[in-house]
Amino acid sequence: MTADRILGALDFLREAEKLKCTLRSGFTSDGRPESTAEHTWRLCLMALVFADEFEGIDHLRFIKLCIVHDLGEALSGDIPAVMQTEGSGKSAQERADLEVLTRALHPEKRAEILTLWEEYEAAQTPEAVLAKGLDKLETILQHNQGKNPADFDYAFNLGYGQRQTSAHPLLAQIRTILDEETRARADQARR
């Protein structure tokens, strides 16, 4: 690897560090706001843990999709799911931010990351469908595990990501368990 490629990669990694500071609407189990980097880490861990149950997929590509799926949020931040609307421009903004974020990378690596992100967004490959489903499940898992404010809207989770989480039998099984947990958390919050 040339010195220029190393320097470009380091510049990119420095910019990507912003994901550690990009906060989401979820909370950790100790009540601290969760970062996008933390969400991405656990999504990748979920992909690793459940990968053997997904036959006929490219496991490395699956993990790569999970790694890059929210990378564009490093610049403009996260828009909580409850605030997302059809045609909000979220996807276009993330794509534009990803182009800026990856500008220091070697063109081949930049193209790979952009292509992976586009594959995730389109959700037309088996790997992307599974990554999207696990992404929704990780969010619900965190909402159920987090120390949330008293007015947290657990009911939102019961409808969140239904299409993505029904795309594979294992995703649906996990969803059933998490929905039960969501209902229990909602009941507990009402007391």
RATA-V243319 format. One record per helix or strand. SS is the DSSP state (~ for helix, > for strand). FROM is the first residue (numbers start at 0). LEN is the number of residues. If there is no record, write none. Layout:
# RATA-V243319
SS&FROM&LEN, SS&FROM&LEN
This chain:
# RATA-V243319
~&2&18, >&22&5, >&32&3, ~&35&18, ~&58&10, ~&72&4, ~&80&3, ~&89&12, ~&106&16, ~&125&20, ~&153&6, ~&161&4, ~&168&22
